[in-house]
Amino acid sequence: MNSRAPIGLVYGGGGPLATAVGMGAAQALAAGGLVISDLPALGTSGGSVAAAAARADIPYDDVVQALRGVRLPERRPGYMRAMATELFGDRHDPLLWTSVVRLSTGRRTRLCGADHPVAAIVAASCAVPFLVAPERIGAHRYIDGGARSWVSADLAPTADHLIVIAPVVAPSFGRFGSVLSGHLSWELRRWRRRTGGRTTVIRVVDDLASRVKRWADLFNPALAADARAHARAVVTDALAPDGRLHDLLSTRTAAPPDEENTQCL
């Protein structure tokens, strides 16, 4: 992950809501002229599903159909891998990473689609503790990277400009959202120090965030549909000639390394 790309993407976690927001934002970026499959990406939990699907050009409706079959808790080994295989088959993707926690150490790490099937690394990143059995890949077992960080932006690919889609990281999510927001700021500072790159954060607007009252709301299909549509619309506006992300279309991003832009969705 050391080669430098003009643009990198991070898809933060948050269940099917995060999948919807991530795919809505990616759809707008693609419609604006960016080739999503050319952009290195890191995904966490529901964001890993969005990252893998967007890179494989899998329609959102197909993702929703696959996710409808997920019932939690479900602790049978291989359950999440089977769901992911329905979507991604046995494909590999050398520009896709997922954030996971290795059970033997309790530390975050990355899994790459160059080394393992996409279905395996997505399943590992979606193995929510106590709800889904850990995913075994090789000699190790892994759980959802969101157990340590819902975004893991500091583990993102090296790039001139990093777009971070962080659906549930906002003060409007209450104390929990404020804590996540502070942690994300730390991760972004760490990433900028390492890479000298520029960051843009895409969040969920307050009126959508206020509809998340409990964990189950992250799985609400109506809320996910609204969030996806809104993400797509706002990113589309941001890519317009007078928008804050228009410079991405030329992939020339020479902003100062300590600059942080926040594009709120």
Secondary structure, 3 states (H helix, E strand, C coil): CCCCEEEEEEECCCHHHHHHHHHHHHHHHHHCCCCHHHCCEEECCHHHHHHHHHHCCCCHHHHHHHHHCCCCCECCCCHHHHHHHHHHCCCCEEEEEEEEEECCCCEEEEEEECCCCHHHHHHHHCCCCCCECCEEECCEEEEEHHHCCCCCHHHCCCEEEEEEECCCCCHHHHHHHHHHHHHHHHHHHHHHHHHCCEEEEEECCHHHHCCCCCHHHHHCHHHHHHHHHHHHHHHHHHCCCCCCCHHHHHCCCCCCCCCEEEEEC
